[in-house]
Amino acid sequence: MMKAKASRRPFSDPFDDLTDEEFESEVLEALGKGTTKISLRVPTDLLGRTRQAAERRGVPYQSLIKVLIDQGVRRLERAPARGPRRHR
């Protein structure tokens, strides 16, 4: 069984334009909401890069993941809806 190659897009850090105070506010806001425990499999290199990015910002990596998910979903919610995509 062949695995499909994932398209690689350049990573654009959604926090580059935030001050440290704004970033901390985003993290604290994400942490303050009710939570549900999930299990998520991610590529090892992605987890490593995420941990490094969190360390550079001085935040726990799971907190950074929550903020990134929240930012991504907000961006999707603002984008025009597309028809359903078919997965191969």
MISETI-842115 format. One line per 8 residues: for each residue x, z, y of N, C-alpha, C, O. Coordinates in steps of 0.2 Angstrom, whole numbers, plus 5000, padded with zeros to 4 digits. Layout:
// MISETI-842115
X Z Y X Z Y X Z Y X Z Y | ...
END
This chain:
// MISETI-842115
5004 5000 4994 5000 5000 5000 5004 5000 5006 5009 5004 5007 | 5003 4995 5011 5007 4995 5017 5004 4999 5022 4998 4999 5023 | 5009 5002 5026 5006 5006 5032 5007 5001 5038 5012 4998 5039 | 5002 5002 5042 5002 4998 5048 5007 5001 5053 5007 5007 5054 | 5011 4997 5057 5015 4999 5062 5011 5001 5068 5007 4998 5070 | 5013 5007 5070 5010 5010 5076 5013 5006 5082 5019 5006 5082 | 5009 5004 5087 5012 5001 5093 5015 5006 5097 5012 5012 5098 | 5021 5005 5100 5025 5010 5104 5024 5008 5111 5026 5003 5113
5021 5013 5115 5021 5012 5122 5025 5017 5125 5026 5022 5122 | 5028 5015 5131 5032 5020 5134 5028 5026 5136 5022 5026 5138 | 5031 5032 5135 5028 5038 5136 5028 5039 5144 5033 5039 5147 | 5022 5041 5147 5021 5043 5154 5019 5050 5154 5013 5052 5152 | 5023 5054 5156 5022 5061 5157 5016 5063 5162 5017 5061 5168 | 5011 5065 5159 5005 5066 5164 5006 5072 5169 5003 5073 5174 | 5012 5076 5168 5013 5081 5172 5019 5080 5177 5021 5085 5181 | 5022 5074 5177 5027 5073 5182 5025 5074 5189 5030 5076 5193
5019 5073 5191 5017 5073 5198 5015 5080 5199 5013 5082 5205 | 5015 5085 5195 5012 5092 5196 5018 5096 5198 5024 5096 5195 | 5017 5101 5202 5021 5106 5204 5021 5111 5198 5017 5111 5194 | 5026 5116 5197 5026 5121 5192 5020 5125 5192 5017 5127 5187 | 5018 5126 5198 5012 5131 5199 5006 5127 5196 5001 5130 5193 | 5005 5120 5198 4999 5117 5196 4999 5116 5188 4994 5116 5185 | 5005 5115 5185 5006 5114 5178 5004 5121 5175 5000 5121 5170 | 5007 5126 5177 5005 5133 5174 4997 5134 5175 4994 5137 5170
4994 5132 5180 4987 5133 5181 4983 5129 5176 4978 5131 5173 | 4986 5122 5174 4983 5118 5169 4983 5122 5162 4978 5122 5158 | 4989 5124 5161 4990 5128 5154 4985 5134 5154 4982 5135 5149 | 4985 5138 5159 4981 5144 5159 4974 5142 5158 4970 5146 5155 | 4972 5137 5162 4965 5135 5161 4963 5133 5154 4958 5135 5151 | 4967 5129 5151 4966 5127 5144 4966 5133 5139 4963 5133 5134 | 4970 5138 5140 4971 5144 5136 4965 5148 5137 4963 5152 5132 | 4962 5148 5143 4956 5153 5144 4950 5151 5141 4945 5155 5141
4949 5145 5138 4943 5143 5135 4942 5145 5128 4947 5147 5125 | 4936 5145 5126 4935 5147 5118 4939 5142 5114 4940 5136 5116 | 4942 5144 5109 4946 5140 5104 4943 5140 5097 4940 5144 5095 | 4945 5134 5094 4943 5133 5087 4950 5131 5083 4953 5127 5086 | 4951 5134 5078 4957 5133 5074 4956 5126 5070 4951 5125 5067 | 4962 5122 5071 4961 5115 5067 4968 5115 5064 4973 5118 5066 | 4968 5110 5059 4975 5108 5056 4975 5101 5058 4971 5097 5057 | 4981 5099 5060 4983 5092 5062 4989 5090 5060 4994 5093 5061
4990 5084 5057 4996 5081 5054 4999 5077 5060 4995 5072 5062 | 5005 5078 5062 5008 5073 5066 5015 5071 5064 5018 5075 5060 | 5017 5066 5066 5024 5064 5064 5029 5069 5066 5029 5072 5072 | 5034 5070 5062 5039 5075 5063 5043 5074 5070 5044 5079 5074 | 5044 5068 5072 5048 5066 5078 5043 5068 5084 5046 5070 5089 | 5037 5067 5083 5032 5068 5089 5032 5076 5090 5032 5078 5096 | 5032 5079 5085 5032 5087 5085 5038 5089 5089 5038 5093 5093 | 5044 5086 5087 5050 5088 5089 5050 5087 5097 5053 5091 5101
5048 5081 5099 5048 5079 5106 5044 5083 5110 5045 5085 5116 | 5038 5085 5107 5033 5089 5110 5036 5096 5111 5035 5099 5117 | 5039 5099 5106 5043 5105 5107 5048 5105 5112 5049 5110 5116 | 5052 5100 5113 5057 5099 5118 5054 5099 5125 5056 5102 5129 | 5049 5095 5125 5045 5095 5132 5043 5101 5134 5043 5103 5140 | 5040 5105 5129 5037 5112 5131 5042 5116 5133 5042 5120 5138 | 5048 5116 5129 5054 5120 5131 5056 5119 5138 5058 5124 5142 | 5057 5113 5140 5059 5111 5146 5055 5114 5152 5057 5115 5157
5048 5114 5150 5043 5117 5155 5042 5124 5155 5039 5127 5159 | 5045 5127 5150 5045 5134 5149 5038 5137 5147 5036 5142 5148 | 5035 5133 5142 5028 5134 5140 5028 5134 5132 5032 5130 5130 | 5023 5137 5129 5023 5137 5122 5021 5129 5120 5017 5127 5123 | 5023 5127 5114 5022 5120 5113 5015 5119 5111 5012 5113 5113 | 5011 5124 5108 5004 5123 5106 5000 5122 5113 4995 5119 5113 | 5002 5126 5118 4999 5126 5124 4999 5119 5127 4995 5116 5130 | 5005 5116 5127 5007 5110 5130 5002 5105 5126 4999 5100 5129
5002 5105 5119 4998 5101 5116 4990 5101 5118 4987 5096 5119 | 4988 5107 5119 4981 5108 5121 4980 5104 5128 4975 5101 5129 | 4985 5105 5133 4984 5102 5139 4984 5094 5139 4980 5091 5142 | 4989 5092 5134 4989 5085 5133 4983 5082 5130 4981 5076 5133 | 4980 5085 5126 4974 5083 5123 4968 5083 5128 4965 5078 5129 | 4968 5088 5132 4963 5089 5137 4964 5083 5142 4959 5080 5144 | 4970 5082 5144 4971 5077 5149 4969 5070 5147 4966 5066 5150 | 4971 5068 5140 4970 5062 5137 4962 5061 5136 4960 5055 5138
4958 5066 5134 4951 5065 5134 4948 5064 5140 4943 5060 5141 | 4950 5068 5145 4947 5067 5152 4948 5060 5155 4944 5057 5158 | 4954 5057 5153 4956 5050 5155 4951 5045 5151 4949 5041 5154 | 4950 5046 5145 4946 5042 5141 4938 5043 5144 4935 5038 5144 | 4936 5049 5146 4930 5049 5148 4929 5046 5155 4923 5044 5156 | 4934 5045 5159 4933 5041 5165 4934 5034 5164 4931 5030 5168 | 4937 5031 5159 4938 5024 5157 4931 5021 5155 4927 5024 5153 | 4930 5015 5157 4924 5011 5155 4924 5011 5147 4929 5010 5144
4918 5012 5145 4917 5012 5138 4918 5005 5135 4916 5000 5138 | 4921 5004 5129 4922 4998 5125 4918 4998 5119 4915 5004 5117 | 4917 4993 5116 4913 4992 5110 4917 4996 5104 4923 4997 5105 | 4914 4997 5099 4917 5001 5093 4923 4997 5091 4923 4991 5090 | 4929 5000 5089 4934 4997 5086 4934 4997 5079 4932 5003 5076 | 4936 4992 5075 4936 4992 5068 4943 4994 5066 4948 4991 5068 | 4943 4999 5061 4950 5001 5059 4951 4997 5052 4947 4996 5048 | 4957 4995 5051 4959 4992 5045 4962 4996 5040 4964 4994 5035
END
